[in-house]
Amino acid sequence: MEYGQPQASTGGSVVRAILSLLPDWVEWTVLSLIAAWLVSLGAVQVWRRIQYCRAVRAGRPIHAAAQYGQGRGADCLGSYAPPRRPDADGD
């Protein structure tokens, strides 16, 4: 054991061991797919932020998922749904 080197975590050594068993082309393909997935997550986040800013600037409603009269997600729970309050007006 060398004292100057930091020890790898257990998860990192397991991933390194699994990747060393694969052929090089599979290893590079898996790593590139993971990188593409991470880049696409970032791109979707930026796209949503741009859409949000455009909606705010245009004065449109921000979240259009719950339209009037649509109800809440608890309406789909059936017998597990919480009881409705008598003073609730559906918003």
C-alpha positions in Angstrom: 0.0 0.0 0.0 1.4 3.4 -1.0 0.7 6.1 1.5 0.9 9.0 -1.0 -2.1 7.7 -3.1 -5.7 8.1 -2.0 -7.6 4.9 -1.7 -10.4 4.2 -4.3 -13.9 3.7 -3.0 -15.5 0.3 -3.1 -18.0 1.4 -5.8 -15.2 2.8 -8.0 -13.2 -0.4 -7.7 -16.2 -2.5 -8.5 -17.0 -0.4 -11.6 -13.4 -0.5 -12.7 -13.3 -4.3 -12.3 -16.5 -4.8 -14.3 -15.3 -2.4 -17.1 -11.9 -4.3 -17.3 -13.8 -7.5 -18.0 -15.5 -6.0 -21.1 -13.9 -5.6 -24.5 -12.7 -2.2 -25.3 -15.4 -1.4 -27.8 -18.1 -2.2 -25.3 -16.4 -0.2 -22.6 -16.1 2.9 -24.8 -19.7 2.5 -26.0 -21.0 2.3 -22.4 -19.0 5.3 -21.3 -20.1 7.3 -24.3 -23.8 6.4 -23.7 -23.5 7.5 -20.1 -21.8 10.8 -21.2 -24.6 11.4 -23.8 -27.2 10.7 -21.2 -25.6 13.3 -18.9 -25.4 15.9 -21.6 -29.0 15.3 -22.6 -30.1 15.8 -19.0 -28.3 19.2 -19.0 -29.8 20.2 -22.3 -33.3 19.4 -21.1 -32.8 21.4 -18.0 -31.6 24.4 -20.0 -34.5 24.1 -22.5 -37.0 24.0 -19.6 -35.4 27.1 -18.0 -35.6 28.9 -21.3 -39.3 28.0 -21.7 -40.0 29.1 -18.2 -38.3 32.5 -18.8 -40.3 32.9 -22.1 -43.6 32.1 -20.3 -42.8 34.6 -17.5 -41.9 37.3 -20.0 -45.0 36.7 -22.1 -47.3 36.7 -19.1 -48.6 33.2 -19.7 -49.4 30.9 -16.8 -46.3 29.1 -15.6 -47.7 25.6 -14.9 -50.5 24.6 -17.2 -50.7 21.0 -16.0 -53.7 21.5 -13.7 -56.5 23.1 -15.7 -59.7 24.3 -14.2 -62.0 21.4 -13.3 -59.3 18.8 -13.8 -59.0 17.9 -10.1 -56.0 16.8 -8.2 -53.8 13.7 -8.4 -55.6 12.4 -5.3 -58.7 12.0 -7.3 -57.2 9.0 -9.1 -56.3 7.1 -5.9 -59.8 5.5 -5.5 -60.4 4.2 -2.0 -57.0 5.3 -0.9 -57.7 9.0 -1.6 -58.1 11.3 1.4 -61.6 12.5 2.1 -62.7 15.7 0.4 -63.2 18.8 2.5 -66.7 20.3 2.1 -65.2 23.8 1.6 -62.9 22.7 -1.2 -63.9 24.4 -4.5 -61.8 22.3 -6.8 -58.5 24.2 -6.9 
